[in-house]
Amino acid sequence: MPRIPWTAKRITVDVLKDVNTHKKLIINIRRRVLMKDMVTTSKIYEGKIDGDCERKYSG
């Protein structure tokens, strides 16, 4: 049996799975990633604003 690359194997399994559960899975993963990104971005943004204010009003 030829060796199947991991990604190809995963796609085959996904295709064989029930489409609805697969869709839900993708949505959940996307949502989780989005939330993580938003949290990180807001932290960076807050830091940037704080830094800018300090720079403007420090001297």
mmCIF file of the N, C-alpha and C atoms, coordinates in Angstrom:
data_MODEL
# 
_entry.id   MODEL 
# 
loop_
_atom_site.group_PDB 
_atom_site.id 
_atom_site.type_symbol 
_atom_site.label_atom_id 
_atom_site.label_alt_id 
_atom_site.label_comp_id 
_atom_site.label_asym_id 
_atom_site.label_entity_id 
_atom_site.label_seq_id 
_atom_site.pdbx_PDB_ins_code 
_atom_site.Cartn_x 
_atom_site.Cartn_y 
_atom_site.Cartn_z 
_atom_site.occupancy 
_atom_site.B_iso_or_equiv 
_atom_site.pdbx_formal_charge 
_atom_site.auth_seq_id 
_atom_site.auth_comp_id 
_atom_site.auth_asym_id 
_atom_site.auth_atom_id 
_atom_site.pdbx_PDB_model_num 
ATOM 1   N N  . MET A 1 1  ? 0.847   -1.209 0.000  1.00 0.00 ? 1  MET A N  1 
ATOM 2   C CA . MET A 1 1  ? 0.000   0.000  0.000  1.00 0.00 ? 1  MET A CA 1 
ATOM 3   C C  . MET A 1 1  ? 0.878   1.255  0.000  1.00 0.00 ? 1  MET A C  1 
ATOM 4   N N  . PRO A 1 2  ? 0.664   2.152  -0.962 1.00 0.00 ? 2  PRO A N  1 
ATOM 5   C CA . PRO A 1 2  ? 1.483   3.370  -1.012 1.00 0.00 ? 2  PRO A CA 1 
ATOM 6   C C  . PRO A 1 2  ? 1.196   4.288  0.172  1.00 0.00 ? 2  PRO A C  1 
ATOM 7   N N  . ARG A 1 3  ? 2.200   5.032  0.574  1.00 0.00 ? 3  ARG A N  1 
ATOM 8   C CA . ARG A 1 3  ? 2.041   5.934  1.722  1.00 0.00 ? 3  ARG A CA 1 
ATOM 9   C C  . ARG A 1 3  ? 1.242   7.157  1.303  1.00 0.00 ? 3  ARG A C  1 
ATOM 10  N N  . ILE A 1 4  ? 0.179   7.434  2.036  1.00 0.00 ? 4  ILE A N  1 
ATOM 11  C CA . ILE A 1 4  ? -0.650  8.601  1.728  1.00 0.00 ? 4  ILE A CA 1 
ATOM 12  C C  . ILE A 1 4  ? -0.190  9.749  2.614  1.00 0.00 ? 4  ILE A C  1 
ATOM 13  N N  . PRO A 1 5  ? 0.049   10.922 2.039  1.00 0.00 ? 5  PRO A N  1 
ATOM 14  C CA . PRO A 1 5  ? 0.410   12.063 2.875  1.00 0.00 ? 5  PRO A CA 1 
ATOM 15  C C  . PRO A 1 5  ? -0.700  12.370 3.869  1.00 0.00 ? 5  PRO A C  1 
ATOM 16  N N  . TRP A 1 6  ? -0.314  12.893 5.006  1.00 0.00 ? 6  TRP A N  1 
ATOM 17  C CA . TRP A 1 6  ? -1.260  13.123 6.101  1.00 0.00 ? 6  TRP A CA 1 
ATOM 18  C C  . TRP A 1 6  ? -2.434  13.984 5.659  1.00 0.00 ? 6  TRP A C  1 
ATOM 19  N N  . THR A 1 7  ? -2.171  15.049 4.910  1.00 0.00 ? 7  THR A N  1 
ATOM 20  C CA . THR A 1 7  ? -3.238  15.968 4.495  1.00 0.00 ? 7  THR A CA 1 
ATOM 21  C C  . THR A 1 7  ? -4.243  15.246 3.614  1.00 0.00 ? 7  THR A C  1 
ATOM 22  N N  . ALA A 1 8  ? -3.752  14.458 2.666  1.00 0.00 ? 8  ALA A N  1 
ATOM 23  C CA . ALA A 1 8  ? -4.641  13.735 1.761  1.00 0.00 ? 8  ALA A CA 1 
ATOM 24  C C  . ALA A 1 8  ? -5.518  12.760 2.556  1.00 0.00 ? 8  ALA A C  1 
ATOM 25  N N  . LYS A 1 9  ? -4.902  12.094 3.531  1.00 0.00 ? 9  LYS A N  1 
ATOM 26  C CA . LYS A 1 9  ? -5.637  11.146 4.359  1.00 0.00 ? 9  LYS A CA 1 
ATOM 27  C C  . LYS A 1 9  ? -6.741  11.886 5.108  1.00 0.00 ? 9  LYS A C  1 
ATOM 28  N N  . ARG A 1 10 ? -6.387  13.050 5.664  1.00 0.00 ? 10 ARG A N  1 
ATOM 29  C CA . ARG A 1 10 ? -7.347  13.824 6.442  1.00 0.00 ? 10 ARG A CA 1 
ATOM 30  C C  . ARG A 1 10 ? -8.518  14.269 5.581  1.00 0.00 ? 10 ARG A C  1 
ATOM 31  N N  . ILE A 1 11 ? -8.234  14.725 4.365  1.00 0.00 ? 11 ILE A N  1 
ATOM 32  C CA . ILE A 1 11 ? -9.290  15.184 3.464  1.00 0.00 ? 11 ILE A CA 1 
ATOM 33  C C  . ILE A 1 11 ? -10.232 14.027 3.144  1.00 0.00 ? 11 ILE A C  1 
ATOM 34  N N  . THR A 1 12 ? -9.683  12.841 2.889  1.00 0.00 ? 12 THR A N  1 
ATOM 35  C CA . THR A 1 12 ? -10.509 11.669 2.585  1.00 0.00 ? 12 THR A CA 1 
ATOM 36  C C  . THR A 1 12 ? -11.444 11.369 3.747  1.00 0.00 ? 12 THR A C  1 
ATOM 37  N N  . VAL A 1 13 ? -10.915 11.394 4.951  1.00 0.00 ? 13 VAL A N  1 
ATOM 38  C CA . VAL A 1 13 ? -11.730 11.127 6.139  1.00 0.00 ? 13 VAL A CA 1 
ATOM 39  C C  . VAL A 1 13 ? -12.832 12.165 6.235  1.00 0.00 ? 13 VAL A C  1 
ATOM 40  N N  . ASP A 1 14 ? -12.485 13.453 6.016  1.00 0.00 ? 14 ASP A N  1 
ATOM 41  C CA . ASP A 1 14 ? -13.473 14.526 6.083  1.00 0.00 ? 14 ASP A CA 1 
ATOM 42  C C  . ASP A 1 14 ? -14.583 14.327 5.069  1.00 0.00 ? 14 ASP A C  1 
ATOM 43  N N  . VAL A 1 15 ? -14.220 13.920 3.862  1.00 0.00 ? 15 VAL A N  1 
ATOM 44  C CA . VAL A 1 15 ? -15.207 13.722 2.796  1.00 0.00 ? 15 VAL A CA 1 
ATOM 45  C C  . VAL A 1 15 ? -16.139 12.573 3.175  1.00 0.00 ? 15 VAL A C  1 
ATOM 46  N N  . LEU A 1 16 ? -15.589 11.541 3.780  1.00 0.00 ? 16 LEU A N  1 
ATOM 47  C CA . LEU A 1 16 ? -16.397 10.377 4.144  1.00 0.00 ? 16 LEU A CA 1 
ATOM 48  C C  . LEU A 1 16 ? -17.316 10.679 5.326  1.00 0.00 ? 16 LEU A C  1 
ATOM 49  N N  . LYS A 1 17 ? -16.953 11.671 6.143  1.00 0.00 ? 17 LYS A N  1 
ATOM 50  C CA . LYS A 1 17 ? -17.772 12.016 7.313  1.00 0.00 ? 17 LYS A CA 1 
ATOM 51  C C  . LYS A 1 17 ? -19.074 12.669 6.876  1.00 0.00 ? 17 LYS A C  1 
ATOM 52  N N  . ASP A 1 18 ? -19.994 12.762 7.824  1.00 0.00 ? 18 ASP A N  1 
ATOM 53  C CA . ASP A 1 18 ? -21.252 13.458 7.576  1.00 0.00 ? 18 ASP A CA 1 
ATOM 54  C C  . ASP A 1 18 ? -20.940 14.931 7.306  1.00 0.00 ? 18 ASP A C  1 
ATOM 55  N N  . VAL A 1 19 ? -21.517 15.461 6.233  1.00 0.00 ? 19 VAL A N  1 
ATOM 56  C CA . VAL A 1 19 ? -21.181 16.818 5.782  1.00 0.00 ? 19 VAL A CA 1 
ATOM 57  C C  . VAL A 1 19 ? -21.543 17.848 6.850  1.00 0.00 ? 19 VAL A C  1 
ATOM 58  N N  . ASN A 1 20 ? -22.688 17.677 7.499  1.00 0.00 ? 20 ASN A N  1 
ATOM 59  C CA . ASN A 1 20 ? -23.140 18.669 8.480  1.00 0.00 ? 20 ASN A CA 1 
ATOM 60  C C  . ASN A 1 20 ? -22.200 18.771 9.670  1.00 0.00 ? 20 ASN A C  1 
ATOM 61  N N  . THR A 1 21 ? -21.792 17.620 10.220 1.00 0.00 ? 21 THR A N  1 
ATOM 62  C CA . THR A 1 21 ? -20.890 17.668 11.367 1.00 0.00 ? 21 THR A CA 1 
ATOM 63  C C  . THR A 1 21 ? -19.576 18.301 10.945 1.00 0.00 ? 21 THR A C  1 
ATOM 64  N N  . HIS A 1 22 ? -19.159 18.012 9.734  1.00 0.00 ? 22 HIS A N  1 
ATOM 65  C CA . HIS A 1 22 ? -17.911 18.569 9.226  1.00 0.00 ? 22 HIS A CA 1 
ATOM 66  C C  . HIS A 1 22 ? -18.009 20.090 9.138  1.00 0.00 ? 22 HIS A C  1 
ATOM 67  N N  . LYS A 1 23 ? -19.137 20.571 8.636  1.00 0.00 ? 23 LYS A N  1 
ATOM 68  C CA . LYS A 1 23 ? -19.351 22.016 8.518  1.00 0.00 ? 23 LYS A CA 1 
ATOM 69  C C  . LYS A 1 23 ? -19.324 22.661 9.896  1.00 0.00 ? 23 LYS A C  1 
ATOM 70  N N  . LYS A 1 24 ? -20.025 22.049 10.863 1.00 0.00 ? 24 LYS A N  1 
ATOM 71  C CA . LYS A 1 24 ? -20.058 22.575 12.225 1.00 0.00 ? 24 LYS A CA 1 
ATOM 72  C C  . LYS A 1 24 ? -18.657 22.662 12.794 1.00 0.00 ? 24 LYS A C  1 
ATOM 73  N N  . LEU A 1 25 ? -17.880 21.620 12.553 1.00 0.00 ? 25 LEU A N  1 
ATOM 74  C CA . LEU A 1 25 ? -16.506 21.556 13.032 1.00 0.00 ? 25 LEU A CA 1 
ATOM 75  C C  . LEU A 1 25 ? -15.709 22.743 12.493 1.00 0.00 ? 25 LEU A C  1 
ATOM 76  N N  . ILE A 1 26 ? -15.827 22.969 11.194 1.00 0.00 ? 26 ILE A N  1 
ATOM 77  C CA . ILE A 1 26 ? -15.083 24.071 10.555 1.00 0.00 ? 26 ILE A CA 1 
ATOM 78  C C  . ILE A 1 26 ? -15.514 25.399 11.161 1.00 0.00 ? 26 ILE A C  1 
ATOM 79  N N  . ILE A 1 27 ? -16.832 25.582 11.325 1.00 0.00 ? 27 ILE A N  1 
ATOM 80  C CA . ILE A 1 27 ? -17.349 26.836 11.866 1.00 0.00 ? 27 ILE A CA 1 
ATOM 81  C C  . ILE A 1 27 ? -16.787 27.054 13.277 1.00 0.00 ? 27 ILE A C  1 
ATOM 82  N N  . ASN A 1 28 ? -16.807 25.998 14.093 1.00 0.00 ? 28 ASN A N  1 
ATOM 83  C CA . ASN A 1 28 ? -16.297 26.114 15.461 1.00 0.00 ? 28 ASN A CA 1 
ATOM 84  C C  . ASN A 1 28 ? -14.834 26.492 15.469 1.00 0.00 ? 28 ASN A C  1 
ATOM 85  N N  . ILE A 1 29 ? -14.050 25.828 14.634 1.00 0.00 ? 29 ILE A N  1 
ATOM 86  C CA . ILE A 1 29 ? -12.616 26.104 14.584 1.00 0.00 ? 29 ILE A CA 1 
ATOM 87  C C  . ILE A 1 29 ? -12.401 27.552 14.150 1.00 0.00 ? 29 ILE A C  1 
ATOM 88  N N  . ARG A 1 30 ? -13.109 27.969 13.105 1.00 0.00 ? 30 ARG A N  1 
ATOM 89  C CA . ARG A 1 30 ? -12.972 29.338 12.593 1.00 0.00 ? 30 ARG A CA 1 
ATOM 90  C C  . ARG A 1 30 ? -13.314 30.333 13.673 1.00 0.00 ? 30 ARG A C  1 
ATOM 91  N N  . ARG A 1 31 ? -14.415 30.079 14.394 1.00 0.00 ? 31 ARG A N  1 
ATOM 92  C CA . ARG A 1 31 ? -14.873 31.006 15.432 1.00 0.00 ? 31 ARG A CA 1 
ATOM 93  C C  . ARG A 1 31 ? -13.807 31.122 16.513 1.00 0.00 ? 31 ARG A C  1 
ATOM 94  N N  . ARG A 1 32 ? -13.264 29.970 16.911 1.00 0.00 ? 32 ARG A N  1 
ATOM 95  C CA . ARG A 1 32 ? -12.257 29.950 17.963 1.00 0.00 ? 32 ARG A CA 1 
ATOM 96  C C  . ARG A 1 32 ? -11.031 30.751 17.534 1.00 0.00 ? 32 ARG A C  1 
ATOM 97  N N  . VAL A 1 33 ? -10.613 30.546 16.283 1.00 0.00 ? 33 VAL A N  1 
ATOM 98  C CA . VAL A 1 33 ? -9.433  31.247 15.766 1.00 0.00 ? 33 VAL A CA 1 
ATOM 99  C C  . VAL A 1 33 ? -9.706  32.745 15.713 1.00 0.00 ? 33 VAL A C  1 
ATOM 100 N N  . LEU A 1 34 ? -10.902 33.106 15.248 1.00 0.00 ? 34 LEU A N  1 
ATOM 101 C CA . LEU A 1 34 ? -11.282 34.513 15.154 1.00 0.00 ? 34 LEU A CA 1 
ATOM 102 C C  . LEU A 1 34 ? -11.225 35.176 16.525 1.00 0.00 ? 34 LEU A C  1 
ATOM 103 N N  . MET A 1 35 ? -11.820 34.505 17.529 1.00 0.00 ? 35 MET A N  1 
ATOM 104 C CA . MET A 1 35 ? -11.841 35.064 18.878 1.00 0.00 ? 35 MET A CA 1 
ATOM 105 C C  . MET A 1 35 ? -10.416 35.285 19.361 1.00 0.00 ? 35 MET A C  1 
ATOM 106 N N  . LYS A 1 36 ? -9.565  34.289 19.147 1.00 0.00 ? 36 LYS A N  1 
ATOM 107 C CA . LYS A 1 36 ? -8.173  34.388 19.567 1.00 0.00 ? 36 LYS A CA 1 
ATOM 108 C C  . LYS A 1 36 ? -7.517  35.590 18.902 1.00 0.00 ? 36 LYS A C  1 
ATOM 109 N N  . ASP A 1 37 ? -7.727  35.723 17.580 1.00 0.00 ? 37 ASP A N  1 
ATOM 110 C CA . ASP A 1 37 ? -7.140  36.830 16.824 1.00 0.00 ? 37 ASP A CA 1 
ATOM 111 C C  . ASP A 1 37 ? -7.619  38.169 17.361 1.00 0.00 ? 37 ASP A C  1 
ATOM 112 N N  . MET A 1 38 ? -8.918  38.261 17.632 1.00 0.00 ? 38 MET A N  1 
ATOM 113 C CA . MET A 1 38 ? -9.485  39.511 18.104 1.00 0.00 ? 38 MET A CA 1 
ATOM 114 C C  . MET A 1 38 ? -8.873  39.907 19.442 1.00 0.00 ? 38 MET A C  1 
ATOM 115 N N  . VAL A 1 39 ? -8.732  38.934 20.329 1.00 0.00 ? 39 VAL A N  1 
ATOM 116 C CA . VAL A 1 39 ? -8.153  39.204 21.642 1.00 0.00 ? 39 VAL A CA 1 
ATOM 117 C C  . VAL A 1 39 ? -6.728  39.700 21.479 1.00 0.00 ? 39 VAL A C  1 
ATOM 118 N N  . THR A 1 40 ? -5.950  38.996 20.664 1.00 0.00 ? 40 THR A N  1 
ATOM 119 C CA . THR A 1 40 ? -4.554  39.381 20.447 1.00 0.00 ? 40 THR A CA 1 
ATOM 120 C C  . THR A 1 40 ? -4.486  40.774 19.850 1.00 0.00 ? 40 THR A C  1 
ATOM 121 N N  . THR A 1 41 ? -5.311  41.021 18.829 1.00 0.00 ? 41 THR A N  1 
ATOM 122 C CA . THR A 1 41 ? -5.277  42.310 18.136 1.00 0.00 ? 41 THR A CA 1 
ATOM 123 C C  . THR A 1 41 ? -5.621  43.429 19.102 1.00 0.00 ? 41 THR A C  1 
ATOM 124 N N  . SER A 1 42 ? -6.673  43.244 19.916 1.00 0.00 ? 42 SER A N  1 
ATOM 125 C CA . SER A 1 42 ? -7.088  44.307 20.826 1.00 0.00 ? 42 SER A CA 1 
ATOM 126 C C  . SER A 1 42 ? -5.979  44.592 21.836 1.00 0.00 ? 42 SER A C  1 
ATOM 127 N N  . LYS A 1 43 ? -5.304  43.540 22.306 1.00 0.00 ? 43 LYS A N  1 
ATOM 128 C CA . LYS A 1 43 ? -4.202  43.732 23.245 1.00 0.00 ? 43 LYS A CA 1 
ATOM 129 C C  . LYS A 1 43 ? -3.104  44.560 22.600 1.00 0.00 ? 43 LYS A C  1 
ATOM 130 N N  . ILE A 1 44 ? -2.750  44.197 21.371 1.00 0.00 ? 44 ILE A N  1 
ATOM 131 C CA . ILE A 1 44 ? -1.686  44.921 20.662 1.00 0.00 ? 44 ILE A CA 1 
ATOM 132 C C  . ILE A 1 44 ? -2.129  46.369 20.449 1.00 0.00 ? 44 ILE A C  1 
ATOM 133 N N  . TYR A 1 45 ? -3.373  46.537 20.047 1.00 0.00 ? 45 TYR A N  1 
ATOM 134 C CA . TYR A 1 45 ? -3.905  47.859 19.742 1.00 0.00 ? 45 TYR A CA 1 
ATOM 135 C C  . TYR A 1 45 ? -3.903  48.738 20.992 1.00 0.00 ? 45 TYR A C  1 
ATOM 136 N N  . GLU A 1 46 ? -4.383  48.182 22.110 1.00 0.00 ? 46 GLU A N  1 
ATOM 137 C CA . GLU A 1 46 ? -4.389  48.919 23.374 1.00 0.00 ? 46 GLU A CA 1 
ATOM 138 C C  . GLU A 1 46 ? -2.983  49.352 23.741 1.00 0.00 ? 46 GLU A C  1 
ATOM 139 N N  . GLY A 1 47 ? -2.055  48.412 23.622 1.00 0.00 ? 47 GLY A N  1 
ATOM 140 C CA . GLY A 1 47 ? -0.659  48.705 23.933 1.00 0.00 ? 47 GLY A CA 1 
ATOM 141 C C  . GLY A 1 47 ? -0.132  49.829 23.069 1.00 0.00 ? 47 GLY A C  1 
ATOM 142 N N  . LYS A 1 48 ? -0.494  49.783 21.788 1.00 0.00 ? 48 LYS A N  1 
ATOM 143 C CA . LYS A 1 48 ? -0.022  50.791 20.839 1.00 0.00 ? 48 LYS A CA 1 
ATOM 144 C C  . LYS A 1 48 ? -0.593  52.159 21.229 1.00 0.00 ? 48 LYS A C  1 
ATOM 145 N N  . ILE A 1 49 ? -1.875  52.211 21.549 1.00 0.00 ? 49 ILE A N  1 
ATOM 146 C CA . ILE A 1 49 ? -2.514  53.482 21.905 1.00 0.00 ? 49 ILE A CA 1 
ATOM 147 C C  . ILE A 1 49 ? -1.859  54.031 23.182 1.00 0.00 ? 49 ILE A C  1 
ATOM 148 N N  . ASP A 1 50 ? -1.697  53.163 24.180 1.00 0.00 ? 50 ASP A N  1 
ATOM 149 C CA . ASP A 1 50 ? -1.065  53.585 25.438 1.00 0.00 ? 50 ASP A CA 1 
ATOM 150 C C  . ASP A 1 50 ? 0.321   54.142 25.158 1.00 0.00 ? 50 ASP A C  1 
ATOM 151 N N  . GLY A 1 51 ? 1.065   53.429 24.339 1.00 0.00 ? 51 GLY A N  1 
ATOM 152 C CA . GLY A 1 51 ? 2.427   53.853 24.005 1.00 0.00 ? 51 GLY A CA 1 
ATOM 153 C C  . GLY A 1 51 ? 2.427   55.216 23.331 1.00 0.00 ? 51 GLY A C  1 
ATOM 154 N N  . ASP A 1 52 ? 1.488   55.402 22.391 1.00 0.00 ? 52 ASP A N  1 
ATOM 155 C CA . ASP A 1 52 ? 1.403   56.673 21.663 1.00 0.00 ? 52 ASP A CA 1 
ATOM 156 C C  . ASP A 1 52 ? 1.064   57.815 22.606 1.00 0.00 ? 52 ASP A C  1 
ATOM 157 N N  . CYS A 1 53 ? 0.120   57.572 23.519 1.00 0.00 ? 53 CYS A N  1 
ATOM 158 C CA . CYS A 1 53 ? -0.286  58.612 24.467 1.00 0.00 ? 53 CYS A CA 1 
ATOM 159 C C  . CYS A 1 53 ? 0.893   59.001 25.350 1.00 0.00 ? 53 CYS A C  1 
ATOM 160 N N  . GLU A 1 54 ? 1.597   57.995 25.853 1.00 0.00 ? 54 GLU A N  1 
ATOM 161 C CA . GLU A 1 54 ? 2.743   58.270 26.713 1.00 0.00 ? 54 GLU A CA 1 
ATOM 162 C C  . GLU A 1 54 ? 3.764   59.111 25.968 1.00 0.00 ? 54 GLU A C  1 
ATOM 163 N N  . ARG A 1 55 ? 3.987   58.759 24.716 1.00 0.00 ? 55 ARG A N  1 
ATOM 164 C CA . ARG A 1 55 ? 4.969   59.476 23.916 1.00 0.00 ? 55 ARG A CA 1 
ATOM 165 C C  . ARG A 1 55 ? 4.525   60.920 23.705 1.00 0.00 ? 55 ARG A C  1 
ATOM 166 N N  . LYS A 1 56 ? 3.223   61.114 23.418 1.00 0.00 ? 56 LYS A N  1 
ATOM 167 C CA . LYS A 1 56 ? 2.712   62.460 23.133 1.00 0.00 ? 56 LYS A CA 1 
ATOM 168 C C  . LYS A 1 56 ? 2.774   63.350 24.370 1.00 0.00 ? 56 LYS A C  1 
ATOM 169 N N  . TYR A 1 57 ? 2.377   62.792 25.519 1.00 0.00 ? 57 TYR A N  1 
ATOM 170 C CA . TYR A 1 57 ? 2.176   63.638 26.692 1.00 0.00 ? 57 TYR A CA 1 
ATOM 171 C C  . TYR A 1 57 ? 3.312   63.564 27.699 1.00 0.00 ? 57 TYR A C  1 
ATOM 172 N N  . SER A 1 58 ? 4.367   62.845 27.358 1.00 0.00 ? 58 SER A N  1 
ATOM 173 C CA . SER A 1 58 ? 5.431   62.684 28.357 1.00 0.00 ? 58 SER A CA 1 
ATOM 174 C C  . SER A 1 58 ? 6.315   63.930 28.412 1.00 0.00 ? 58 SER A C  1 
ATOM 175 N N  . GLY A 1 59 ? 6.434   64.652 27.294 1.00 0.00 ? 59 GLY A N  1 
ATOM 176 C CA . GLY A 1 59 ? 7.345   65.778 27.346 1.00 0.00 ? 59 GLY A CA 1 
ATOM 177 C C  . GLY A 1 59 ? 6.716   66.985 26.728 1.00 0.00 ? 59 GLY A C  1 
# 
